[in-house]
């Protein structure tokens, strides 16, 4: 009897933000073409709005649907935690292809997690407090940095700090002071990513992140930084595909 073996094809995406009623992926079913022919799907953080008290139930429902679809299609689903779904998985980073490919959401690149947001000071304070509890010998360890970032990200959604957001274009119209902050961080993120990778994964040739919603590919000395963008505002998501020891980047197009 012949045995059909699916070729090793890994698809890496991020920032679905499922469960959010605006600026998010339409549905898990709409994503199905992304993993057609793949053996593994990696969602690099912010798969669903599990952090948000108003969106959490729908986010969990859509996440279960995503898992079921992948199982039905024989695709291994790997979820990495982001700042919007910090407990969706214990995994906060991955290293593939013999340390050549480093993957993490990207919220840990800055101690304020989202330095453009109105809650940046609250988050930074929580980060500093959590970081102060780390033993000095461990303060440069990747796992500790990611753990501290997770604690800081959750501080924004504690009842005493929680504020309802409108999101997307409406949020910027209401709070235009955020626009220069976002543009500034978009400008600095490639270099922050380069420094983060060189510090914590110096053998990496590719660093894949999301979080900032700014898609792009930047090349530095021996390192390529890839941001897969997002499925909400401002859109333009990318997919990274690893197959036959090669890495490719594709634009994701929406039809219908």
C-alpha positions as CSV (number, residue, x, y, z in Angstrom):
1,X,0.0,0.0,0.0
2,X,1.4,3.4,-1.0
3,X,1.9,5.9,1.8
4,X,1.4,9.6,0.9
5,X,3.7,11.9,2.9
6,X,2.9,15.6,2.9
7,X,6.0,17.7,2.1
8,X,7.4,19.8,4.9
9,X,6.0,23.3,4.3
10,X,5.8,25.7,7.2
11,X,3.6,28.9,7.0
12,X,4.3,31.7,9.5
13,X,1.8,34.5,10.0
14,X,0.7,36.8,12.9
15,X,-1.9,39.3,14.2
16,X,-5.2,37.8,13.2
17,X,-6.9,39.5,16.2
18,X,-9.8,37.1,16.0
19,X,-12.8,38.1,18.1
20,X,-12.4,41.8,17.6
21,X,-15.4,43.3,15.8
22,X,-13.2,45.7,13.7
23,X,-9.9,45.6,12.0
24,X,-9.4,41.9,12.3
25,X,-9.4,38.7,10.2
26,X,-12.9,38.0,8.9
27,X,-13.1,34.4,10.2
28,X,-10.9,31.3,10.7
29,X,-12.6,29.8,7.6
30,X,-11.4,32.7,5.5
31,X,-7.8,31.8,6.5
32,X,-8.0,28.3,5.2
33,X,-6.3,29.0,1.9
34,X,-3.2,30.1,3.8
35,X,-2.3,26.6,4.9
36,X,-3.4,24.7,1.9
37,X,-0.6,22.2,1.1
38,X,1.3,23.1,4.3
39,X,2.3,20.7,7.1
40,X,2.5,23.3,9.8
41,X,1.0,26.7,10.5
42,X,2.7,29.0,13.1
43,X,0.7,32.0,14.3
44,X,3.3,34.4,15.8
45,X,1.2,36.1,18.5
46,X,-2.1,38.0,18.7
47,X,-4.1,35.2,17.1
48,X,-7.2,36.2,19.1
49,X,-8.3,38.9,21.5
50,X,-8.1,36.7,24.6
51,X,-7.0,39.7,26.8
52,X,-10.1,41.8,26.2
53,X,-13.0,41.3,28.6
54,X,-15.6,42.2,25.9
55,X,-14.1,40.1,23.0
56,X,-12.8,37.1,24.9
57,X,-15.7,34.8,24.4
58,X,-15.9,35.2,20.7
59,X,-12.1,35.1,20.4
60,X,-12.0,31.7,22.2
61,X,-14.8,30.4,19.9
62,X,-12.9,31.5,16.8
63,X,-9.6,30.1,18.1
64,X,-11.3,26.7,18.6
65,X,-12.6,26.9,15.1
66,X,-9.1,27.6,13.8
67,X,-7.7,24.6,15.7
68,X,-10.5,22.3,14.3
69,X,-9.9,23.4,10.7
70,X,-6.2,22.8,11.0
71,X,-6.8,19.4,12.6
72,X,-9.3,18.5,9.8
73,X,-6.7,19.5,7.2
74,X,-3.9,17.5,8.9
75,X,-1.9,20.7,9.6
76,X,0.0,21.1,12.8
77,X,-1.0,24.4,14.5
78,X,1.6,26.2,16.7
79,X,0.4,29.3,18.6
80,X,3.0,31.6,20.0
81,X,1.8,34.1,22.7
82,X,1.5,37.8,21.9
83,X,0.5,40.7,24.1
84,X,-3.2,40.2,23.1
85,X,-3.2,36.5,23.9
86,X,-0.5,36.1,26.5
87,X,-1.7,32.8,27.8
88,X,-2.8,31.1,24.6
89,X,0.4,29.1,24.7
90,X,3.4,28.6,27.0
91,X,5.6,29.2,23.9
92,X,6.8,32.8,23.4
93,X,9.5,32.1,20.8
94,X,10.7,29.5,18.3
95,X,14.0,28.7,16.7
96,X,13.9,26.8,13.4
97,X,16.3,25.6,10.7
98,X,19.3,25.0,13.0
99,X,19.1,28.4,14.7
100,X,18.9,30.2,11.4
101,X,15.3,31.4,11.9
102,X,14.2,33.2,15.1
103,X,10.5,33.8,15.7
104,X,8.8,35.8,18.4
105,X,5.9,38.2,18.5
106,X,7.9,41.4,19.0
107,X,6.2,43.0,22.0
108,X,9.4,42.3,24.1
109,X,11.5,44.7,21.9
110,X,10.4,47.7,24.0
111,X,9.7,47.8,27.8
112,X,6.5,49.8,27.2
113,X,5.3,47.0,24.9
114,X,3.2,49.5,22.9
115,X,5.1,52.8,23.3
116,X,2.7,54.6,21.1
117,X,-0.4,53.8,23.3
118,X,-2.0,55.9,25.9
119,X,-1.1,53.2,28.5
120,X,2.6,53.2,27.7
121,X,3.5,54.7,31.1
122,X,1.4,52.1,33.0
123,X,2.9,49.3,31.0
124,X,6.5,50.6,31.4
125,X,5.9,50.9,35.2
126,X,4.7,47.2,35.4
127,X,7.7,46.1,33.3
128,X,10.2,47.9,35.5
129,X,8.6,46.4,38.6
130,X,8.7,42.9,37.2
131,X,12.2,43.3,35.8
132,X,13.4,44.4,39.3
133,X,12.3,41.0,40.7
134,X,14.6,39.1,38.2
135,X,17.9,37.9,39.6
136,X,20.7,40.1,38.1
137,X,22.4,37.1,36.6
138,X,19.2,36.3,34.6
139,X,18.3,39.7,33.4
140,X,19.7,39.2,29.9
141,X,18.2,35.8,29.4
142,X,15.6,35.6,26.6
143,X,13.1,33.6,28.6
144,X,13.1,36.1,31.4
145,X,12.8,39.1,29.0
146,X,9.8,37.4,27.4
147,X,8.2,36.6,30.8
148,X,8.6,40.1,32.1
149,X,7.1,41.5,28.9
150,X,4.1,39.2,29.3
151,X,3.5,40.5,32.8
152,X,3.8,44.1,31.6
153,X,1.4,43.6,28.7
154,X,-1.3,42.2,31.0
155,X,-1.1,45.2,33.3
156,X,-2.9,47.3,30.6
157,X,-5.9,45.1,30.9
158,X,-6.2,44.9,34.7
159,X,-9.6,46.3,35.9
160,X,-7.9,49.3,37.5
161,X,-6.2,50.3,34.3
162,X,-8.7,49.1,31.6
163,X,-10.1,51.7,29.2
164,X,-12.3,50.9,26.3
165,X,-10.7,51.5,22.9
166,X,-12.2,52.2,19.5
167,X,-9.3,50.9,17.5
168,X,-8.2,51.5,13.9
169,X,-8.8,54.8,12.1
170,X,-11.5,55.9,14.6
171,X,-9.0,55.7,17.5
172,X,-6.5,57.9,15.6
173,X,-9.2,60.4,14.7
174,X,-10.2,60.7,18.4
175,X,-6.6,60.7,19.6
176,X,-4.4,62.2,16.8
177,X,-1.5,62.6,19.2
178,X,-0.9,58.8,18.7
179,X,0.0,59.2,15.1
180,X,3.5,60.7,15.5
181,X,4.2,58.1,18.2
182,X,3.3,55.3,15.9
183,X,5.3,56.7,13.0
184,X,8.3,57.1,15.3
185,X,8.1,53.5,16.5
186,X,7.7,52.2,13.0
187,X,10.9,54.1,12.1
188,X,12.9,52.6,15.0
189,X,11.5,49.0,15.1
190,X,13.9,47.6,12.4
191,X,17.0,48.6,14.4
192,X,15.4,47.5,17.7
193,X,14.7,44.1,16.1
194,X,18.3,43.9,14.8
195,X,19.7,44.6,18.2
196,X,17.3,42.2,19.9
197,X,18.2,39.3,17.6
198,X,21.9,40.0,17.9
199,X,21.7,40.0,21.7
200,X,19.5,37.0,22.2
201,X,19.9,34.9,19.0
202,X,23.2,35.9,17.4
203,X,23.3,32.9,15.0
204,X,20.0,33.8,13.4
205,X,19.9,34.8,9.8
206,X,16.2,35.6,9.8
207,X,14.2,37.3,12.6
208,X,10.4,37.1,12.1
209,X,8.1,39.2,14.2
210,X,4.7,41.0,14.1
211,X,3.1,43.2,16.8
212,X,3.6,46.7,15.3
213,X,1.3,46.0,12.3
214,X,3.8,47.5,10.0
215,X,4.8,44.9,7.4
216,X,8.2,44.9,5.9
217,X,11.5,43.3,5.2
218,X,14.8,44.9,6.3
219,X,18.3,43.6,5.7
220,X,21.2,44.2,8.0
221,X,24.7,42.7,8.1
222,X,23.9,38.9,7.9
223,X,20.4,39.4,9.3
224,X,17.0,39.8,7.6
225,X,14.2,41.2,9.7
226,X,10.7,40.3,8.6
227,X,7.5,41.8,10.0
228,X,4.4,39.9,8.9
229,X,2.1,42.9,9.5
230,X,-1.5,42.3,10.5
231,X,-4.9,41.4,9.3
232,X,-6.5,44.6,10.6
233,X,-5.6,48.3,10.3
234,X,-3.4,49.1,8.4
235,X,-3.6,45.7,6.9
236,X,-1.2,44.4,4.2
237,X,-0.3,41.1,6.0
238,X,2.6,38.9,4.9
239,X,3.2,35.2,5.1
240,X,6.6,33.6,5.5
241,X,7.0,30.1,4.0
242,X,9.8,27.7,4.8
243,X,10.1,24.8,2.4
244,X,13.0,22.8,1.1
245,X,15.5,24.7,3.2
246,X,14.4,28.0,1.6
247,X,12.5,30.9,3.1
248,X,10.1,33.0,1.0
249,X,7.9,36.0,1.8
250,X,4.5,36.4,0.2
251,X,1.8,39.1,0.3
252,X,-1.5,37.9,1.5
253,X,-4.5,39.0,-0.6
254,X,-8.1,38.9,0.4
255,X,-10.8,38.0,-2.1
256,X,-14.5,38.5,-1.4
